[in-house]
Amino acid sequence: MDWVSGVVVYILLWWWVFFMTLPFGVKPVETPGEGHAASAPARPMLLRKAMITSVIAVVLWFGVDWMIDSGVFSFREMVAKEK
């Protein structure tokens, strides 16, 4: 995988993992102020979630890179078998 594809894959993985980690550990505010949503999190812990997401995305990226470079999963072979 070239570096541009690698960056794109990492960014996609990062956002997918980040959206999956957002609901973990979130508790709503007990008494929301005037004009605030009752479902807004008291402590969203976004920095911690972003750091955890970065580590998980790196691990997943290495897995995807290995699968693509090793030929375990190849679109070219799939197309060649169909012909």
N, C-alpha and C positions, 0 to 999 in steps of 0.2 A: 504494500500500500504506500503510495507516495505521501508526502508531508501534507499536502492540501486535503487529501481524503482523510488522513489521520486527524487533522484538526477538526474537520467537519464531523467526523464520527465521534470525537471526544465531546464536542459541544452538544451534539444531540444526546449522547449518553448522559452528560452532566445535567441537562435540563430535565430529562425523563426521571432520573434519580432524584433530583431536587424536588420536583412536583410530588414524587412518591413519599418523600420524607417530611413534607410540610405538615401533615396532620399529626405526626407523632409527638406526644408530650404536650399537646396544646389544651389548655383549659380556659374557658371563657371568663371574662371579668365578672365578679359576683354582683357588683352594682355599677352598671355602665353609666357614664355621665350623659348629660343632655346632648342629644344629637349623635351619640355613638351607637354603633350596632351592638346588640346584646351578644352576638356570636363572635365578636372580635376577641382574639386571644390576649390574655393578660401578659404573657411573656412568650413571644413567638420563637425566640432563640435562633434567629436567622443566621447569625455568624457561625454558630456551632453546626447548624444543619448544612451550611455552605461548605464548611471544612470537611465534614463527614462525606458529603456528596462528592467532593473533589477526590477523596481517597477511593471511594467506591467506583467512581467513573474511571479512574486510572486502572484499577484492577480489571474492570469490564473491558476497557479499551485494549489492554494487553491480550485478553481472551479473544476479542474480535480480530485483532491484528494477527494473532497466531492462527486462528481459523482461516483467515483470508490467505496468509502467506504459505501455510502448510498445504493448502489444496484440499483440506477436509471438506470444505463447502465451496464449490466453484460453479458460478453461473455459466462459464464457458463450456464446462463438461456437460451440464444439464442441456444446453442448447445443442451440443454436438450429438447427444444421445437421441434427441427428438428428430433429427434429420434422417 
